[in-house]
Amino acid sequence: MDIQELTAAMNRFVEAMGWYGEDSPCVQTPRNIAISLSLEASEVLEHFQWGERGDSDALAEELADVALYLLQLAYLTGVDLEQAILDKLEVNYGRDWTEG
């Protein structure tokens, strides 16, 4: 499954939950999704709070939450996430990593 297919699957879920509705308690705005993305990323950190080993199943669930919110944020803002990733990789290849 590629990014477009994952985004479509995420959209089907959001639609099925009714979160695209104007009266939804989970309004899908870029701001709300960015906040949710940050919160879920923090939950990833919890798995490593007291060591390097975490529960891999629970970690996978949190990583999936992060990915879903990332897909949603890209969708809502019109960002071509696949192209953005490729562009960033190109920039990173040319970056001097010794300069922090």
C-alpha positions as CSV (number, residue, x, y, z in Angstrom):
1,M,0.0,0.0,0.0
2,D,1.4,3.4,-0.9
3,I,0.9,6.8,0.7
4,Q,-2.1,7.7,-1.5
5,E,-3.8,4.4,-0.6
6,L,-3.1,4.9,3.1
7,T,-4.5,8.4,2.9
8,A,-7.6,7.1,1.2
9,A,-8.0,4.5,3.9
10,M,-7.6,7.1,6.6
11,N,-10.2,9.3,4.9
12,R,-12.7,6.5,4.7
13,F,-12.2,6.0,8.5
14,V,-12.6,9.7,9.3
15,E,-15.7,9.9,7.1
16,A,-17.2,6.7,8.7
17,M,-16.7,8.3,12.1
18,G,-18.5,11.4,11.0
19,W,-15.5,13.6,11.8
20,Y,-15.7,15.6,8.6
21,G,-19.2,16.9,9.6
22,E,-19.5,20.5,10.7
23,D,-21.0,19.5,14.0
24,S,-18.3,16.9,14.8
25,P,-16.8,16.9,18.2
26,C,-13.5,16.0,16.5
27,V,-13.3,18.8,13.9
28,Q,-10.6,18.0,11.4
29,T,-8.7,21.3,11.2
30,P,-4.9,21.5,10.5
31,R,-4.5,23.0,14.0
32,N,-6.4,20.2,15.8
33,I,-4.6,17.5,13.8
34,A,-1.2,19.1,14.4
35,I,-1.9,19.1,18.2
36,S,-3.0,15.5,18.0
37,L,0.1,14.6,16.0
38,S,2.3,16.1,18.7
39,L,0.4,14.4,21.5
40,E,0.7,11.0,19.8
41,A,4.4,11.6,19.2
42,S,4.8,12.2,22.9
43,E,3.1,8.9,23.6
44,V,5.9,7.2,21.5
45,L,8.4,8.8,23.9
46,E,6.7,7.2,26.8
47,H,7.7,3.8,25.6
48,F,11.4,4.8,26.1
49,Q,11.0,6.9,29.2
50,W,12.7,4.4,31.5
51,G,14.9,2.5,29.1
52,E,15.6,1.4,25.6
53,R,13.1,-1.5,25.4
54,G,9.5,-1.0,25.1
55,D,6.5,-3.2,24.2
56,S,6.8,-3.6,20.5
57,D,3.0,-4.1,19.9
58,A,2.1,-1.0,21.9
59,L,4.9,1.0,20.2
60,A,3.5,-0.1,16.8
61,E,0.1,1.2,17.8
62,E,1.5,4.6,18.8
63,L,3.6,4.8,15.6
64,A,0.5,4.0,13.6
65,D,-1.4,6.8,15.4
66,V,1.4,9.2,14.5
67,A,1.4,8.1,10.9
68,L,-2.4,8.5,10.6
69,Y,-2.3,12.0,12.0
70,L,0.6,12.9,9.7
71,L,-1.4,11.6,6.7
72,Q,-4.4,13.6,7.8
73,L,-2.4,16.8,8.3
74,A,-0.9,16.5,4.9
75,Y,-4.3,15.8,3.3
76,L,-5.9,18.8,5.0
77,T,-3.2,21.2,4.1
78,G,-2.8,19.9,0.5
79,V,0.8,18.7,1.0
80,D,1.9,16.0,-1.3
81,L,3.6,14.0,1.5
82,E,5.3,11.5,-0.8
83,Q,6.9,14.4,-2.8
84,A,7.8,16.3,0.4
85,I,9.6,13.2,1.8
86,L,11.5,12.7,-1.5
87,D,12.4,16.4,-1.6
88,K,13.6,16.4,2.1
89,L,15.7,13.3,1.5
90,E,17.4,15.1,-1.4
91,V,18.1,18.1,0.8
92,N,19.4,15.8,3.6
93,Y,21.8,14.1,1.2
94,G,23.4,17.5,0.5
95,R,23.4,18.6,4.1
96,D,26.6,18.9,6.2
97,W,25.7,16.8,9.2
98,T,28.8,18.0,11.1
99,E,27.3,21.5,11.6
100,G,24.3,20.5,13.8
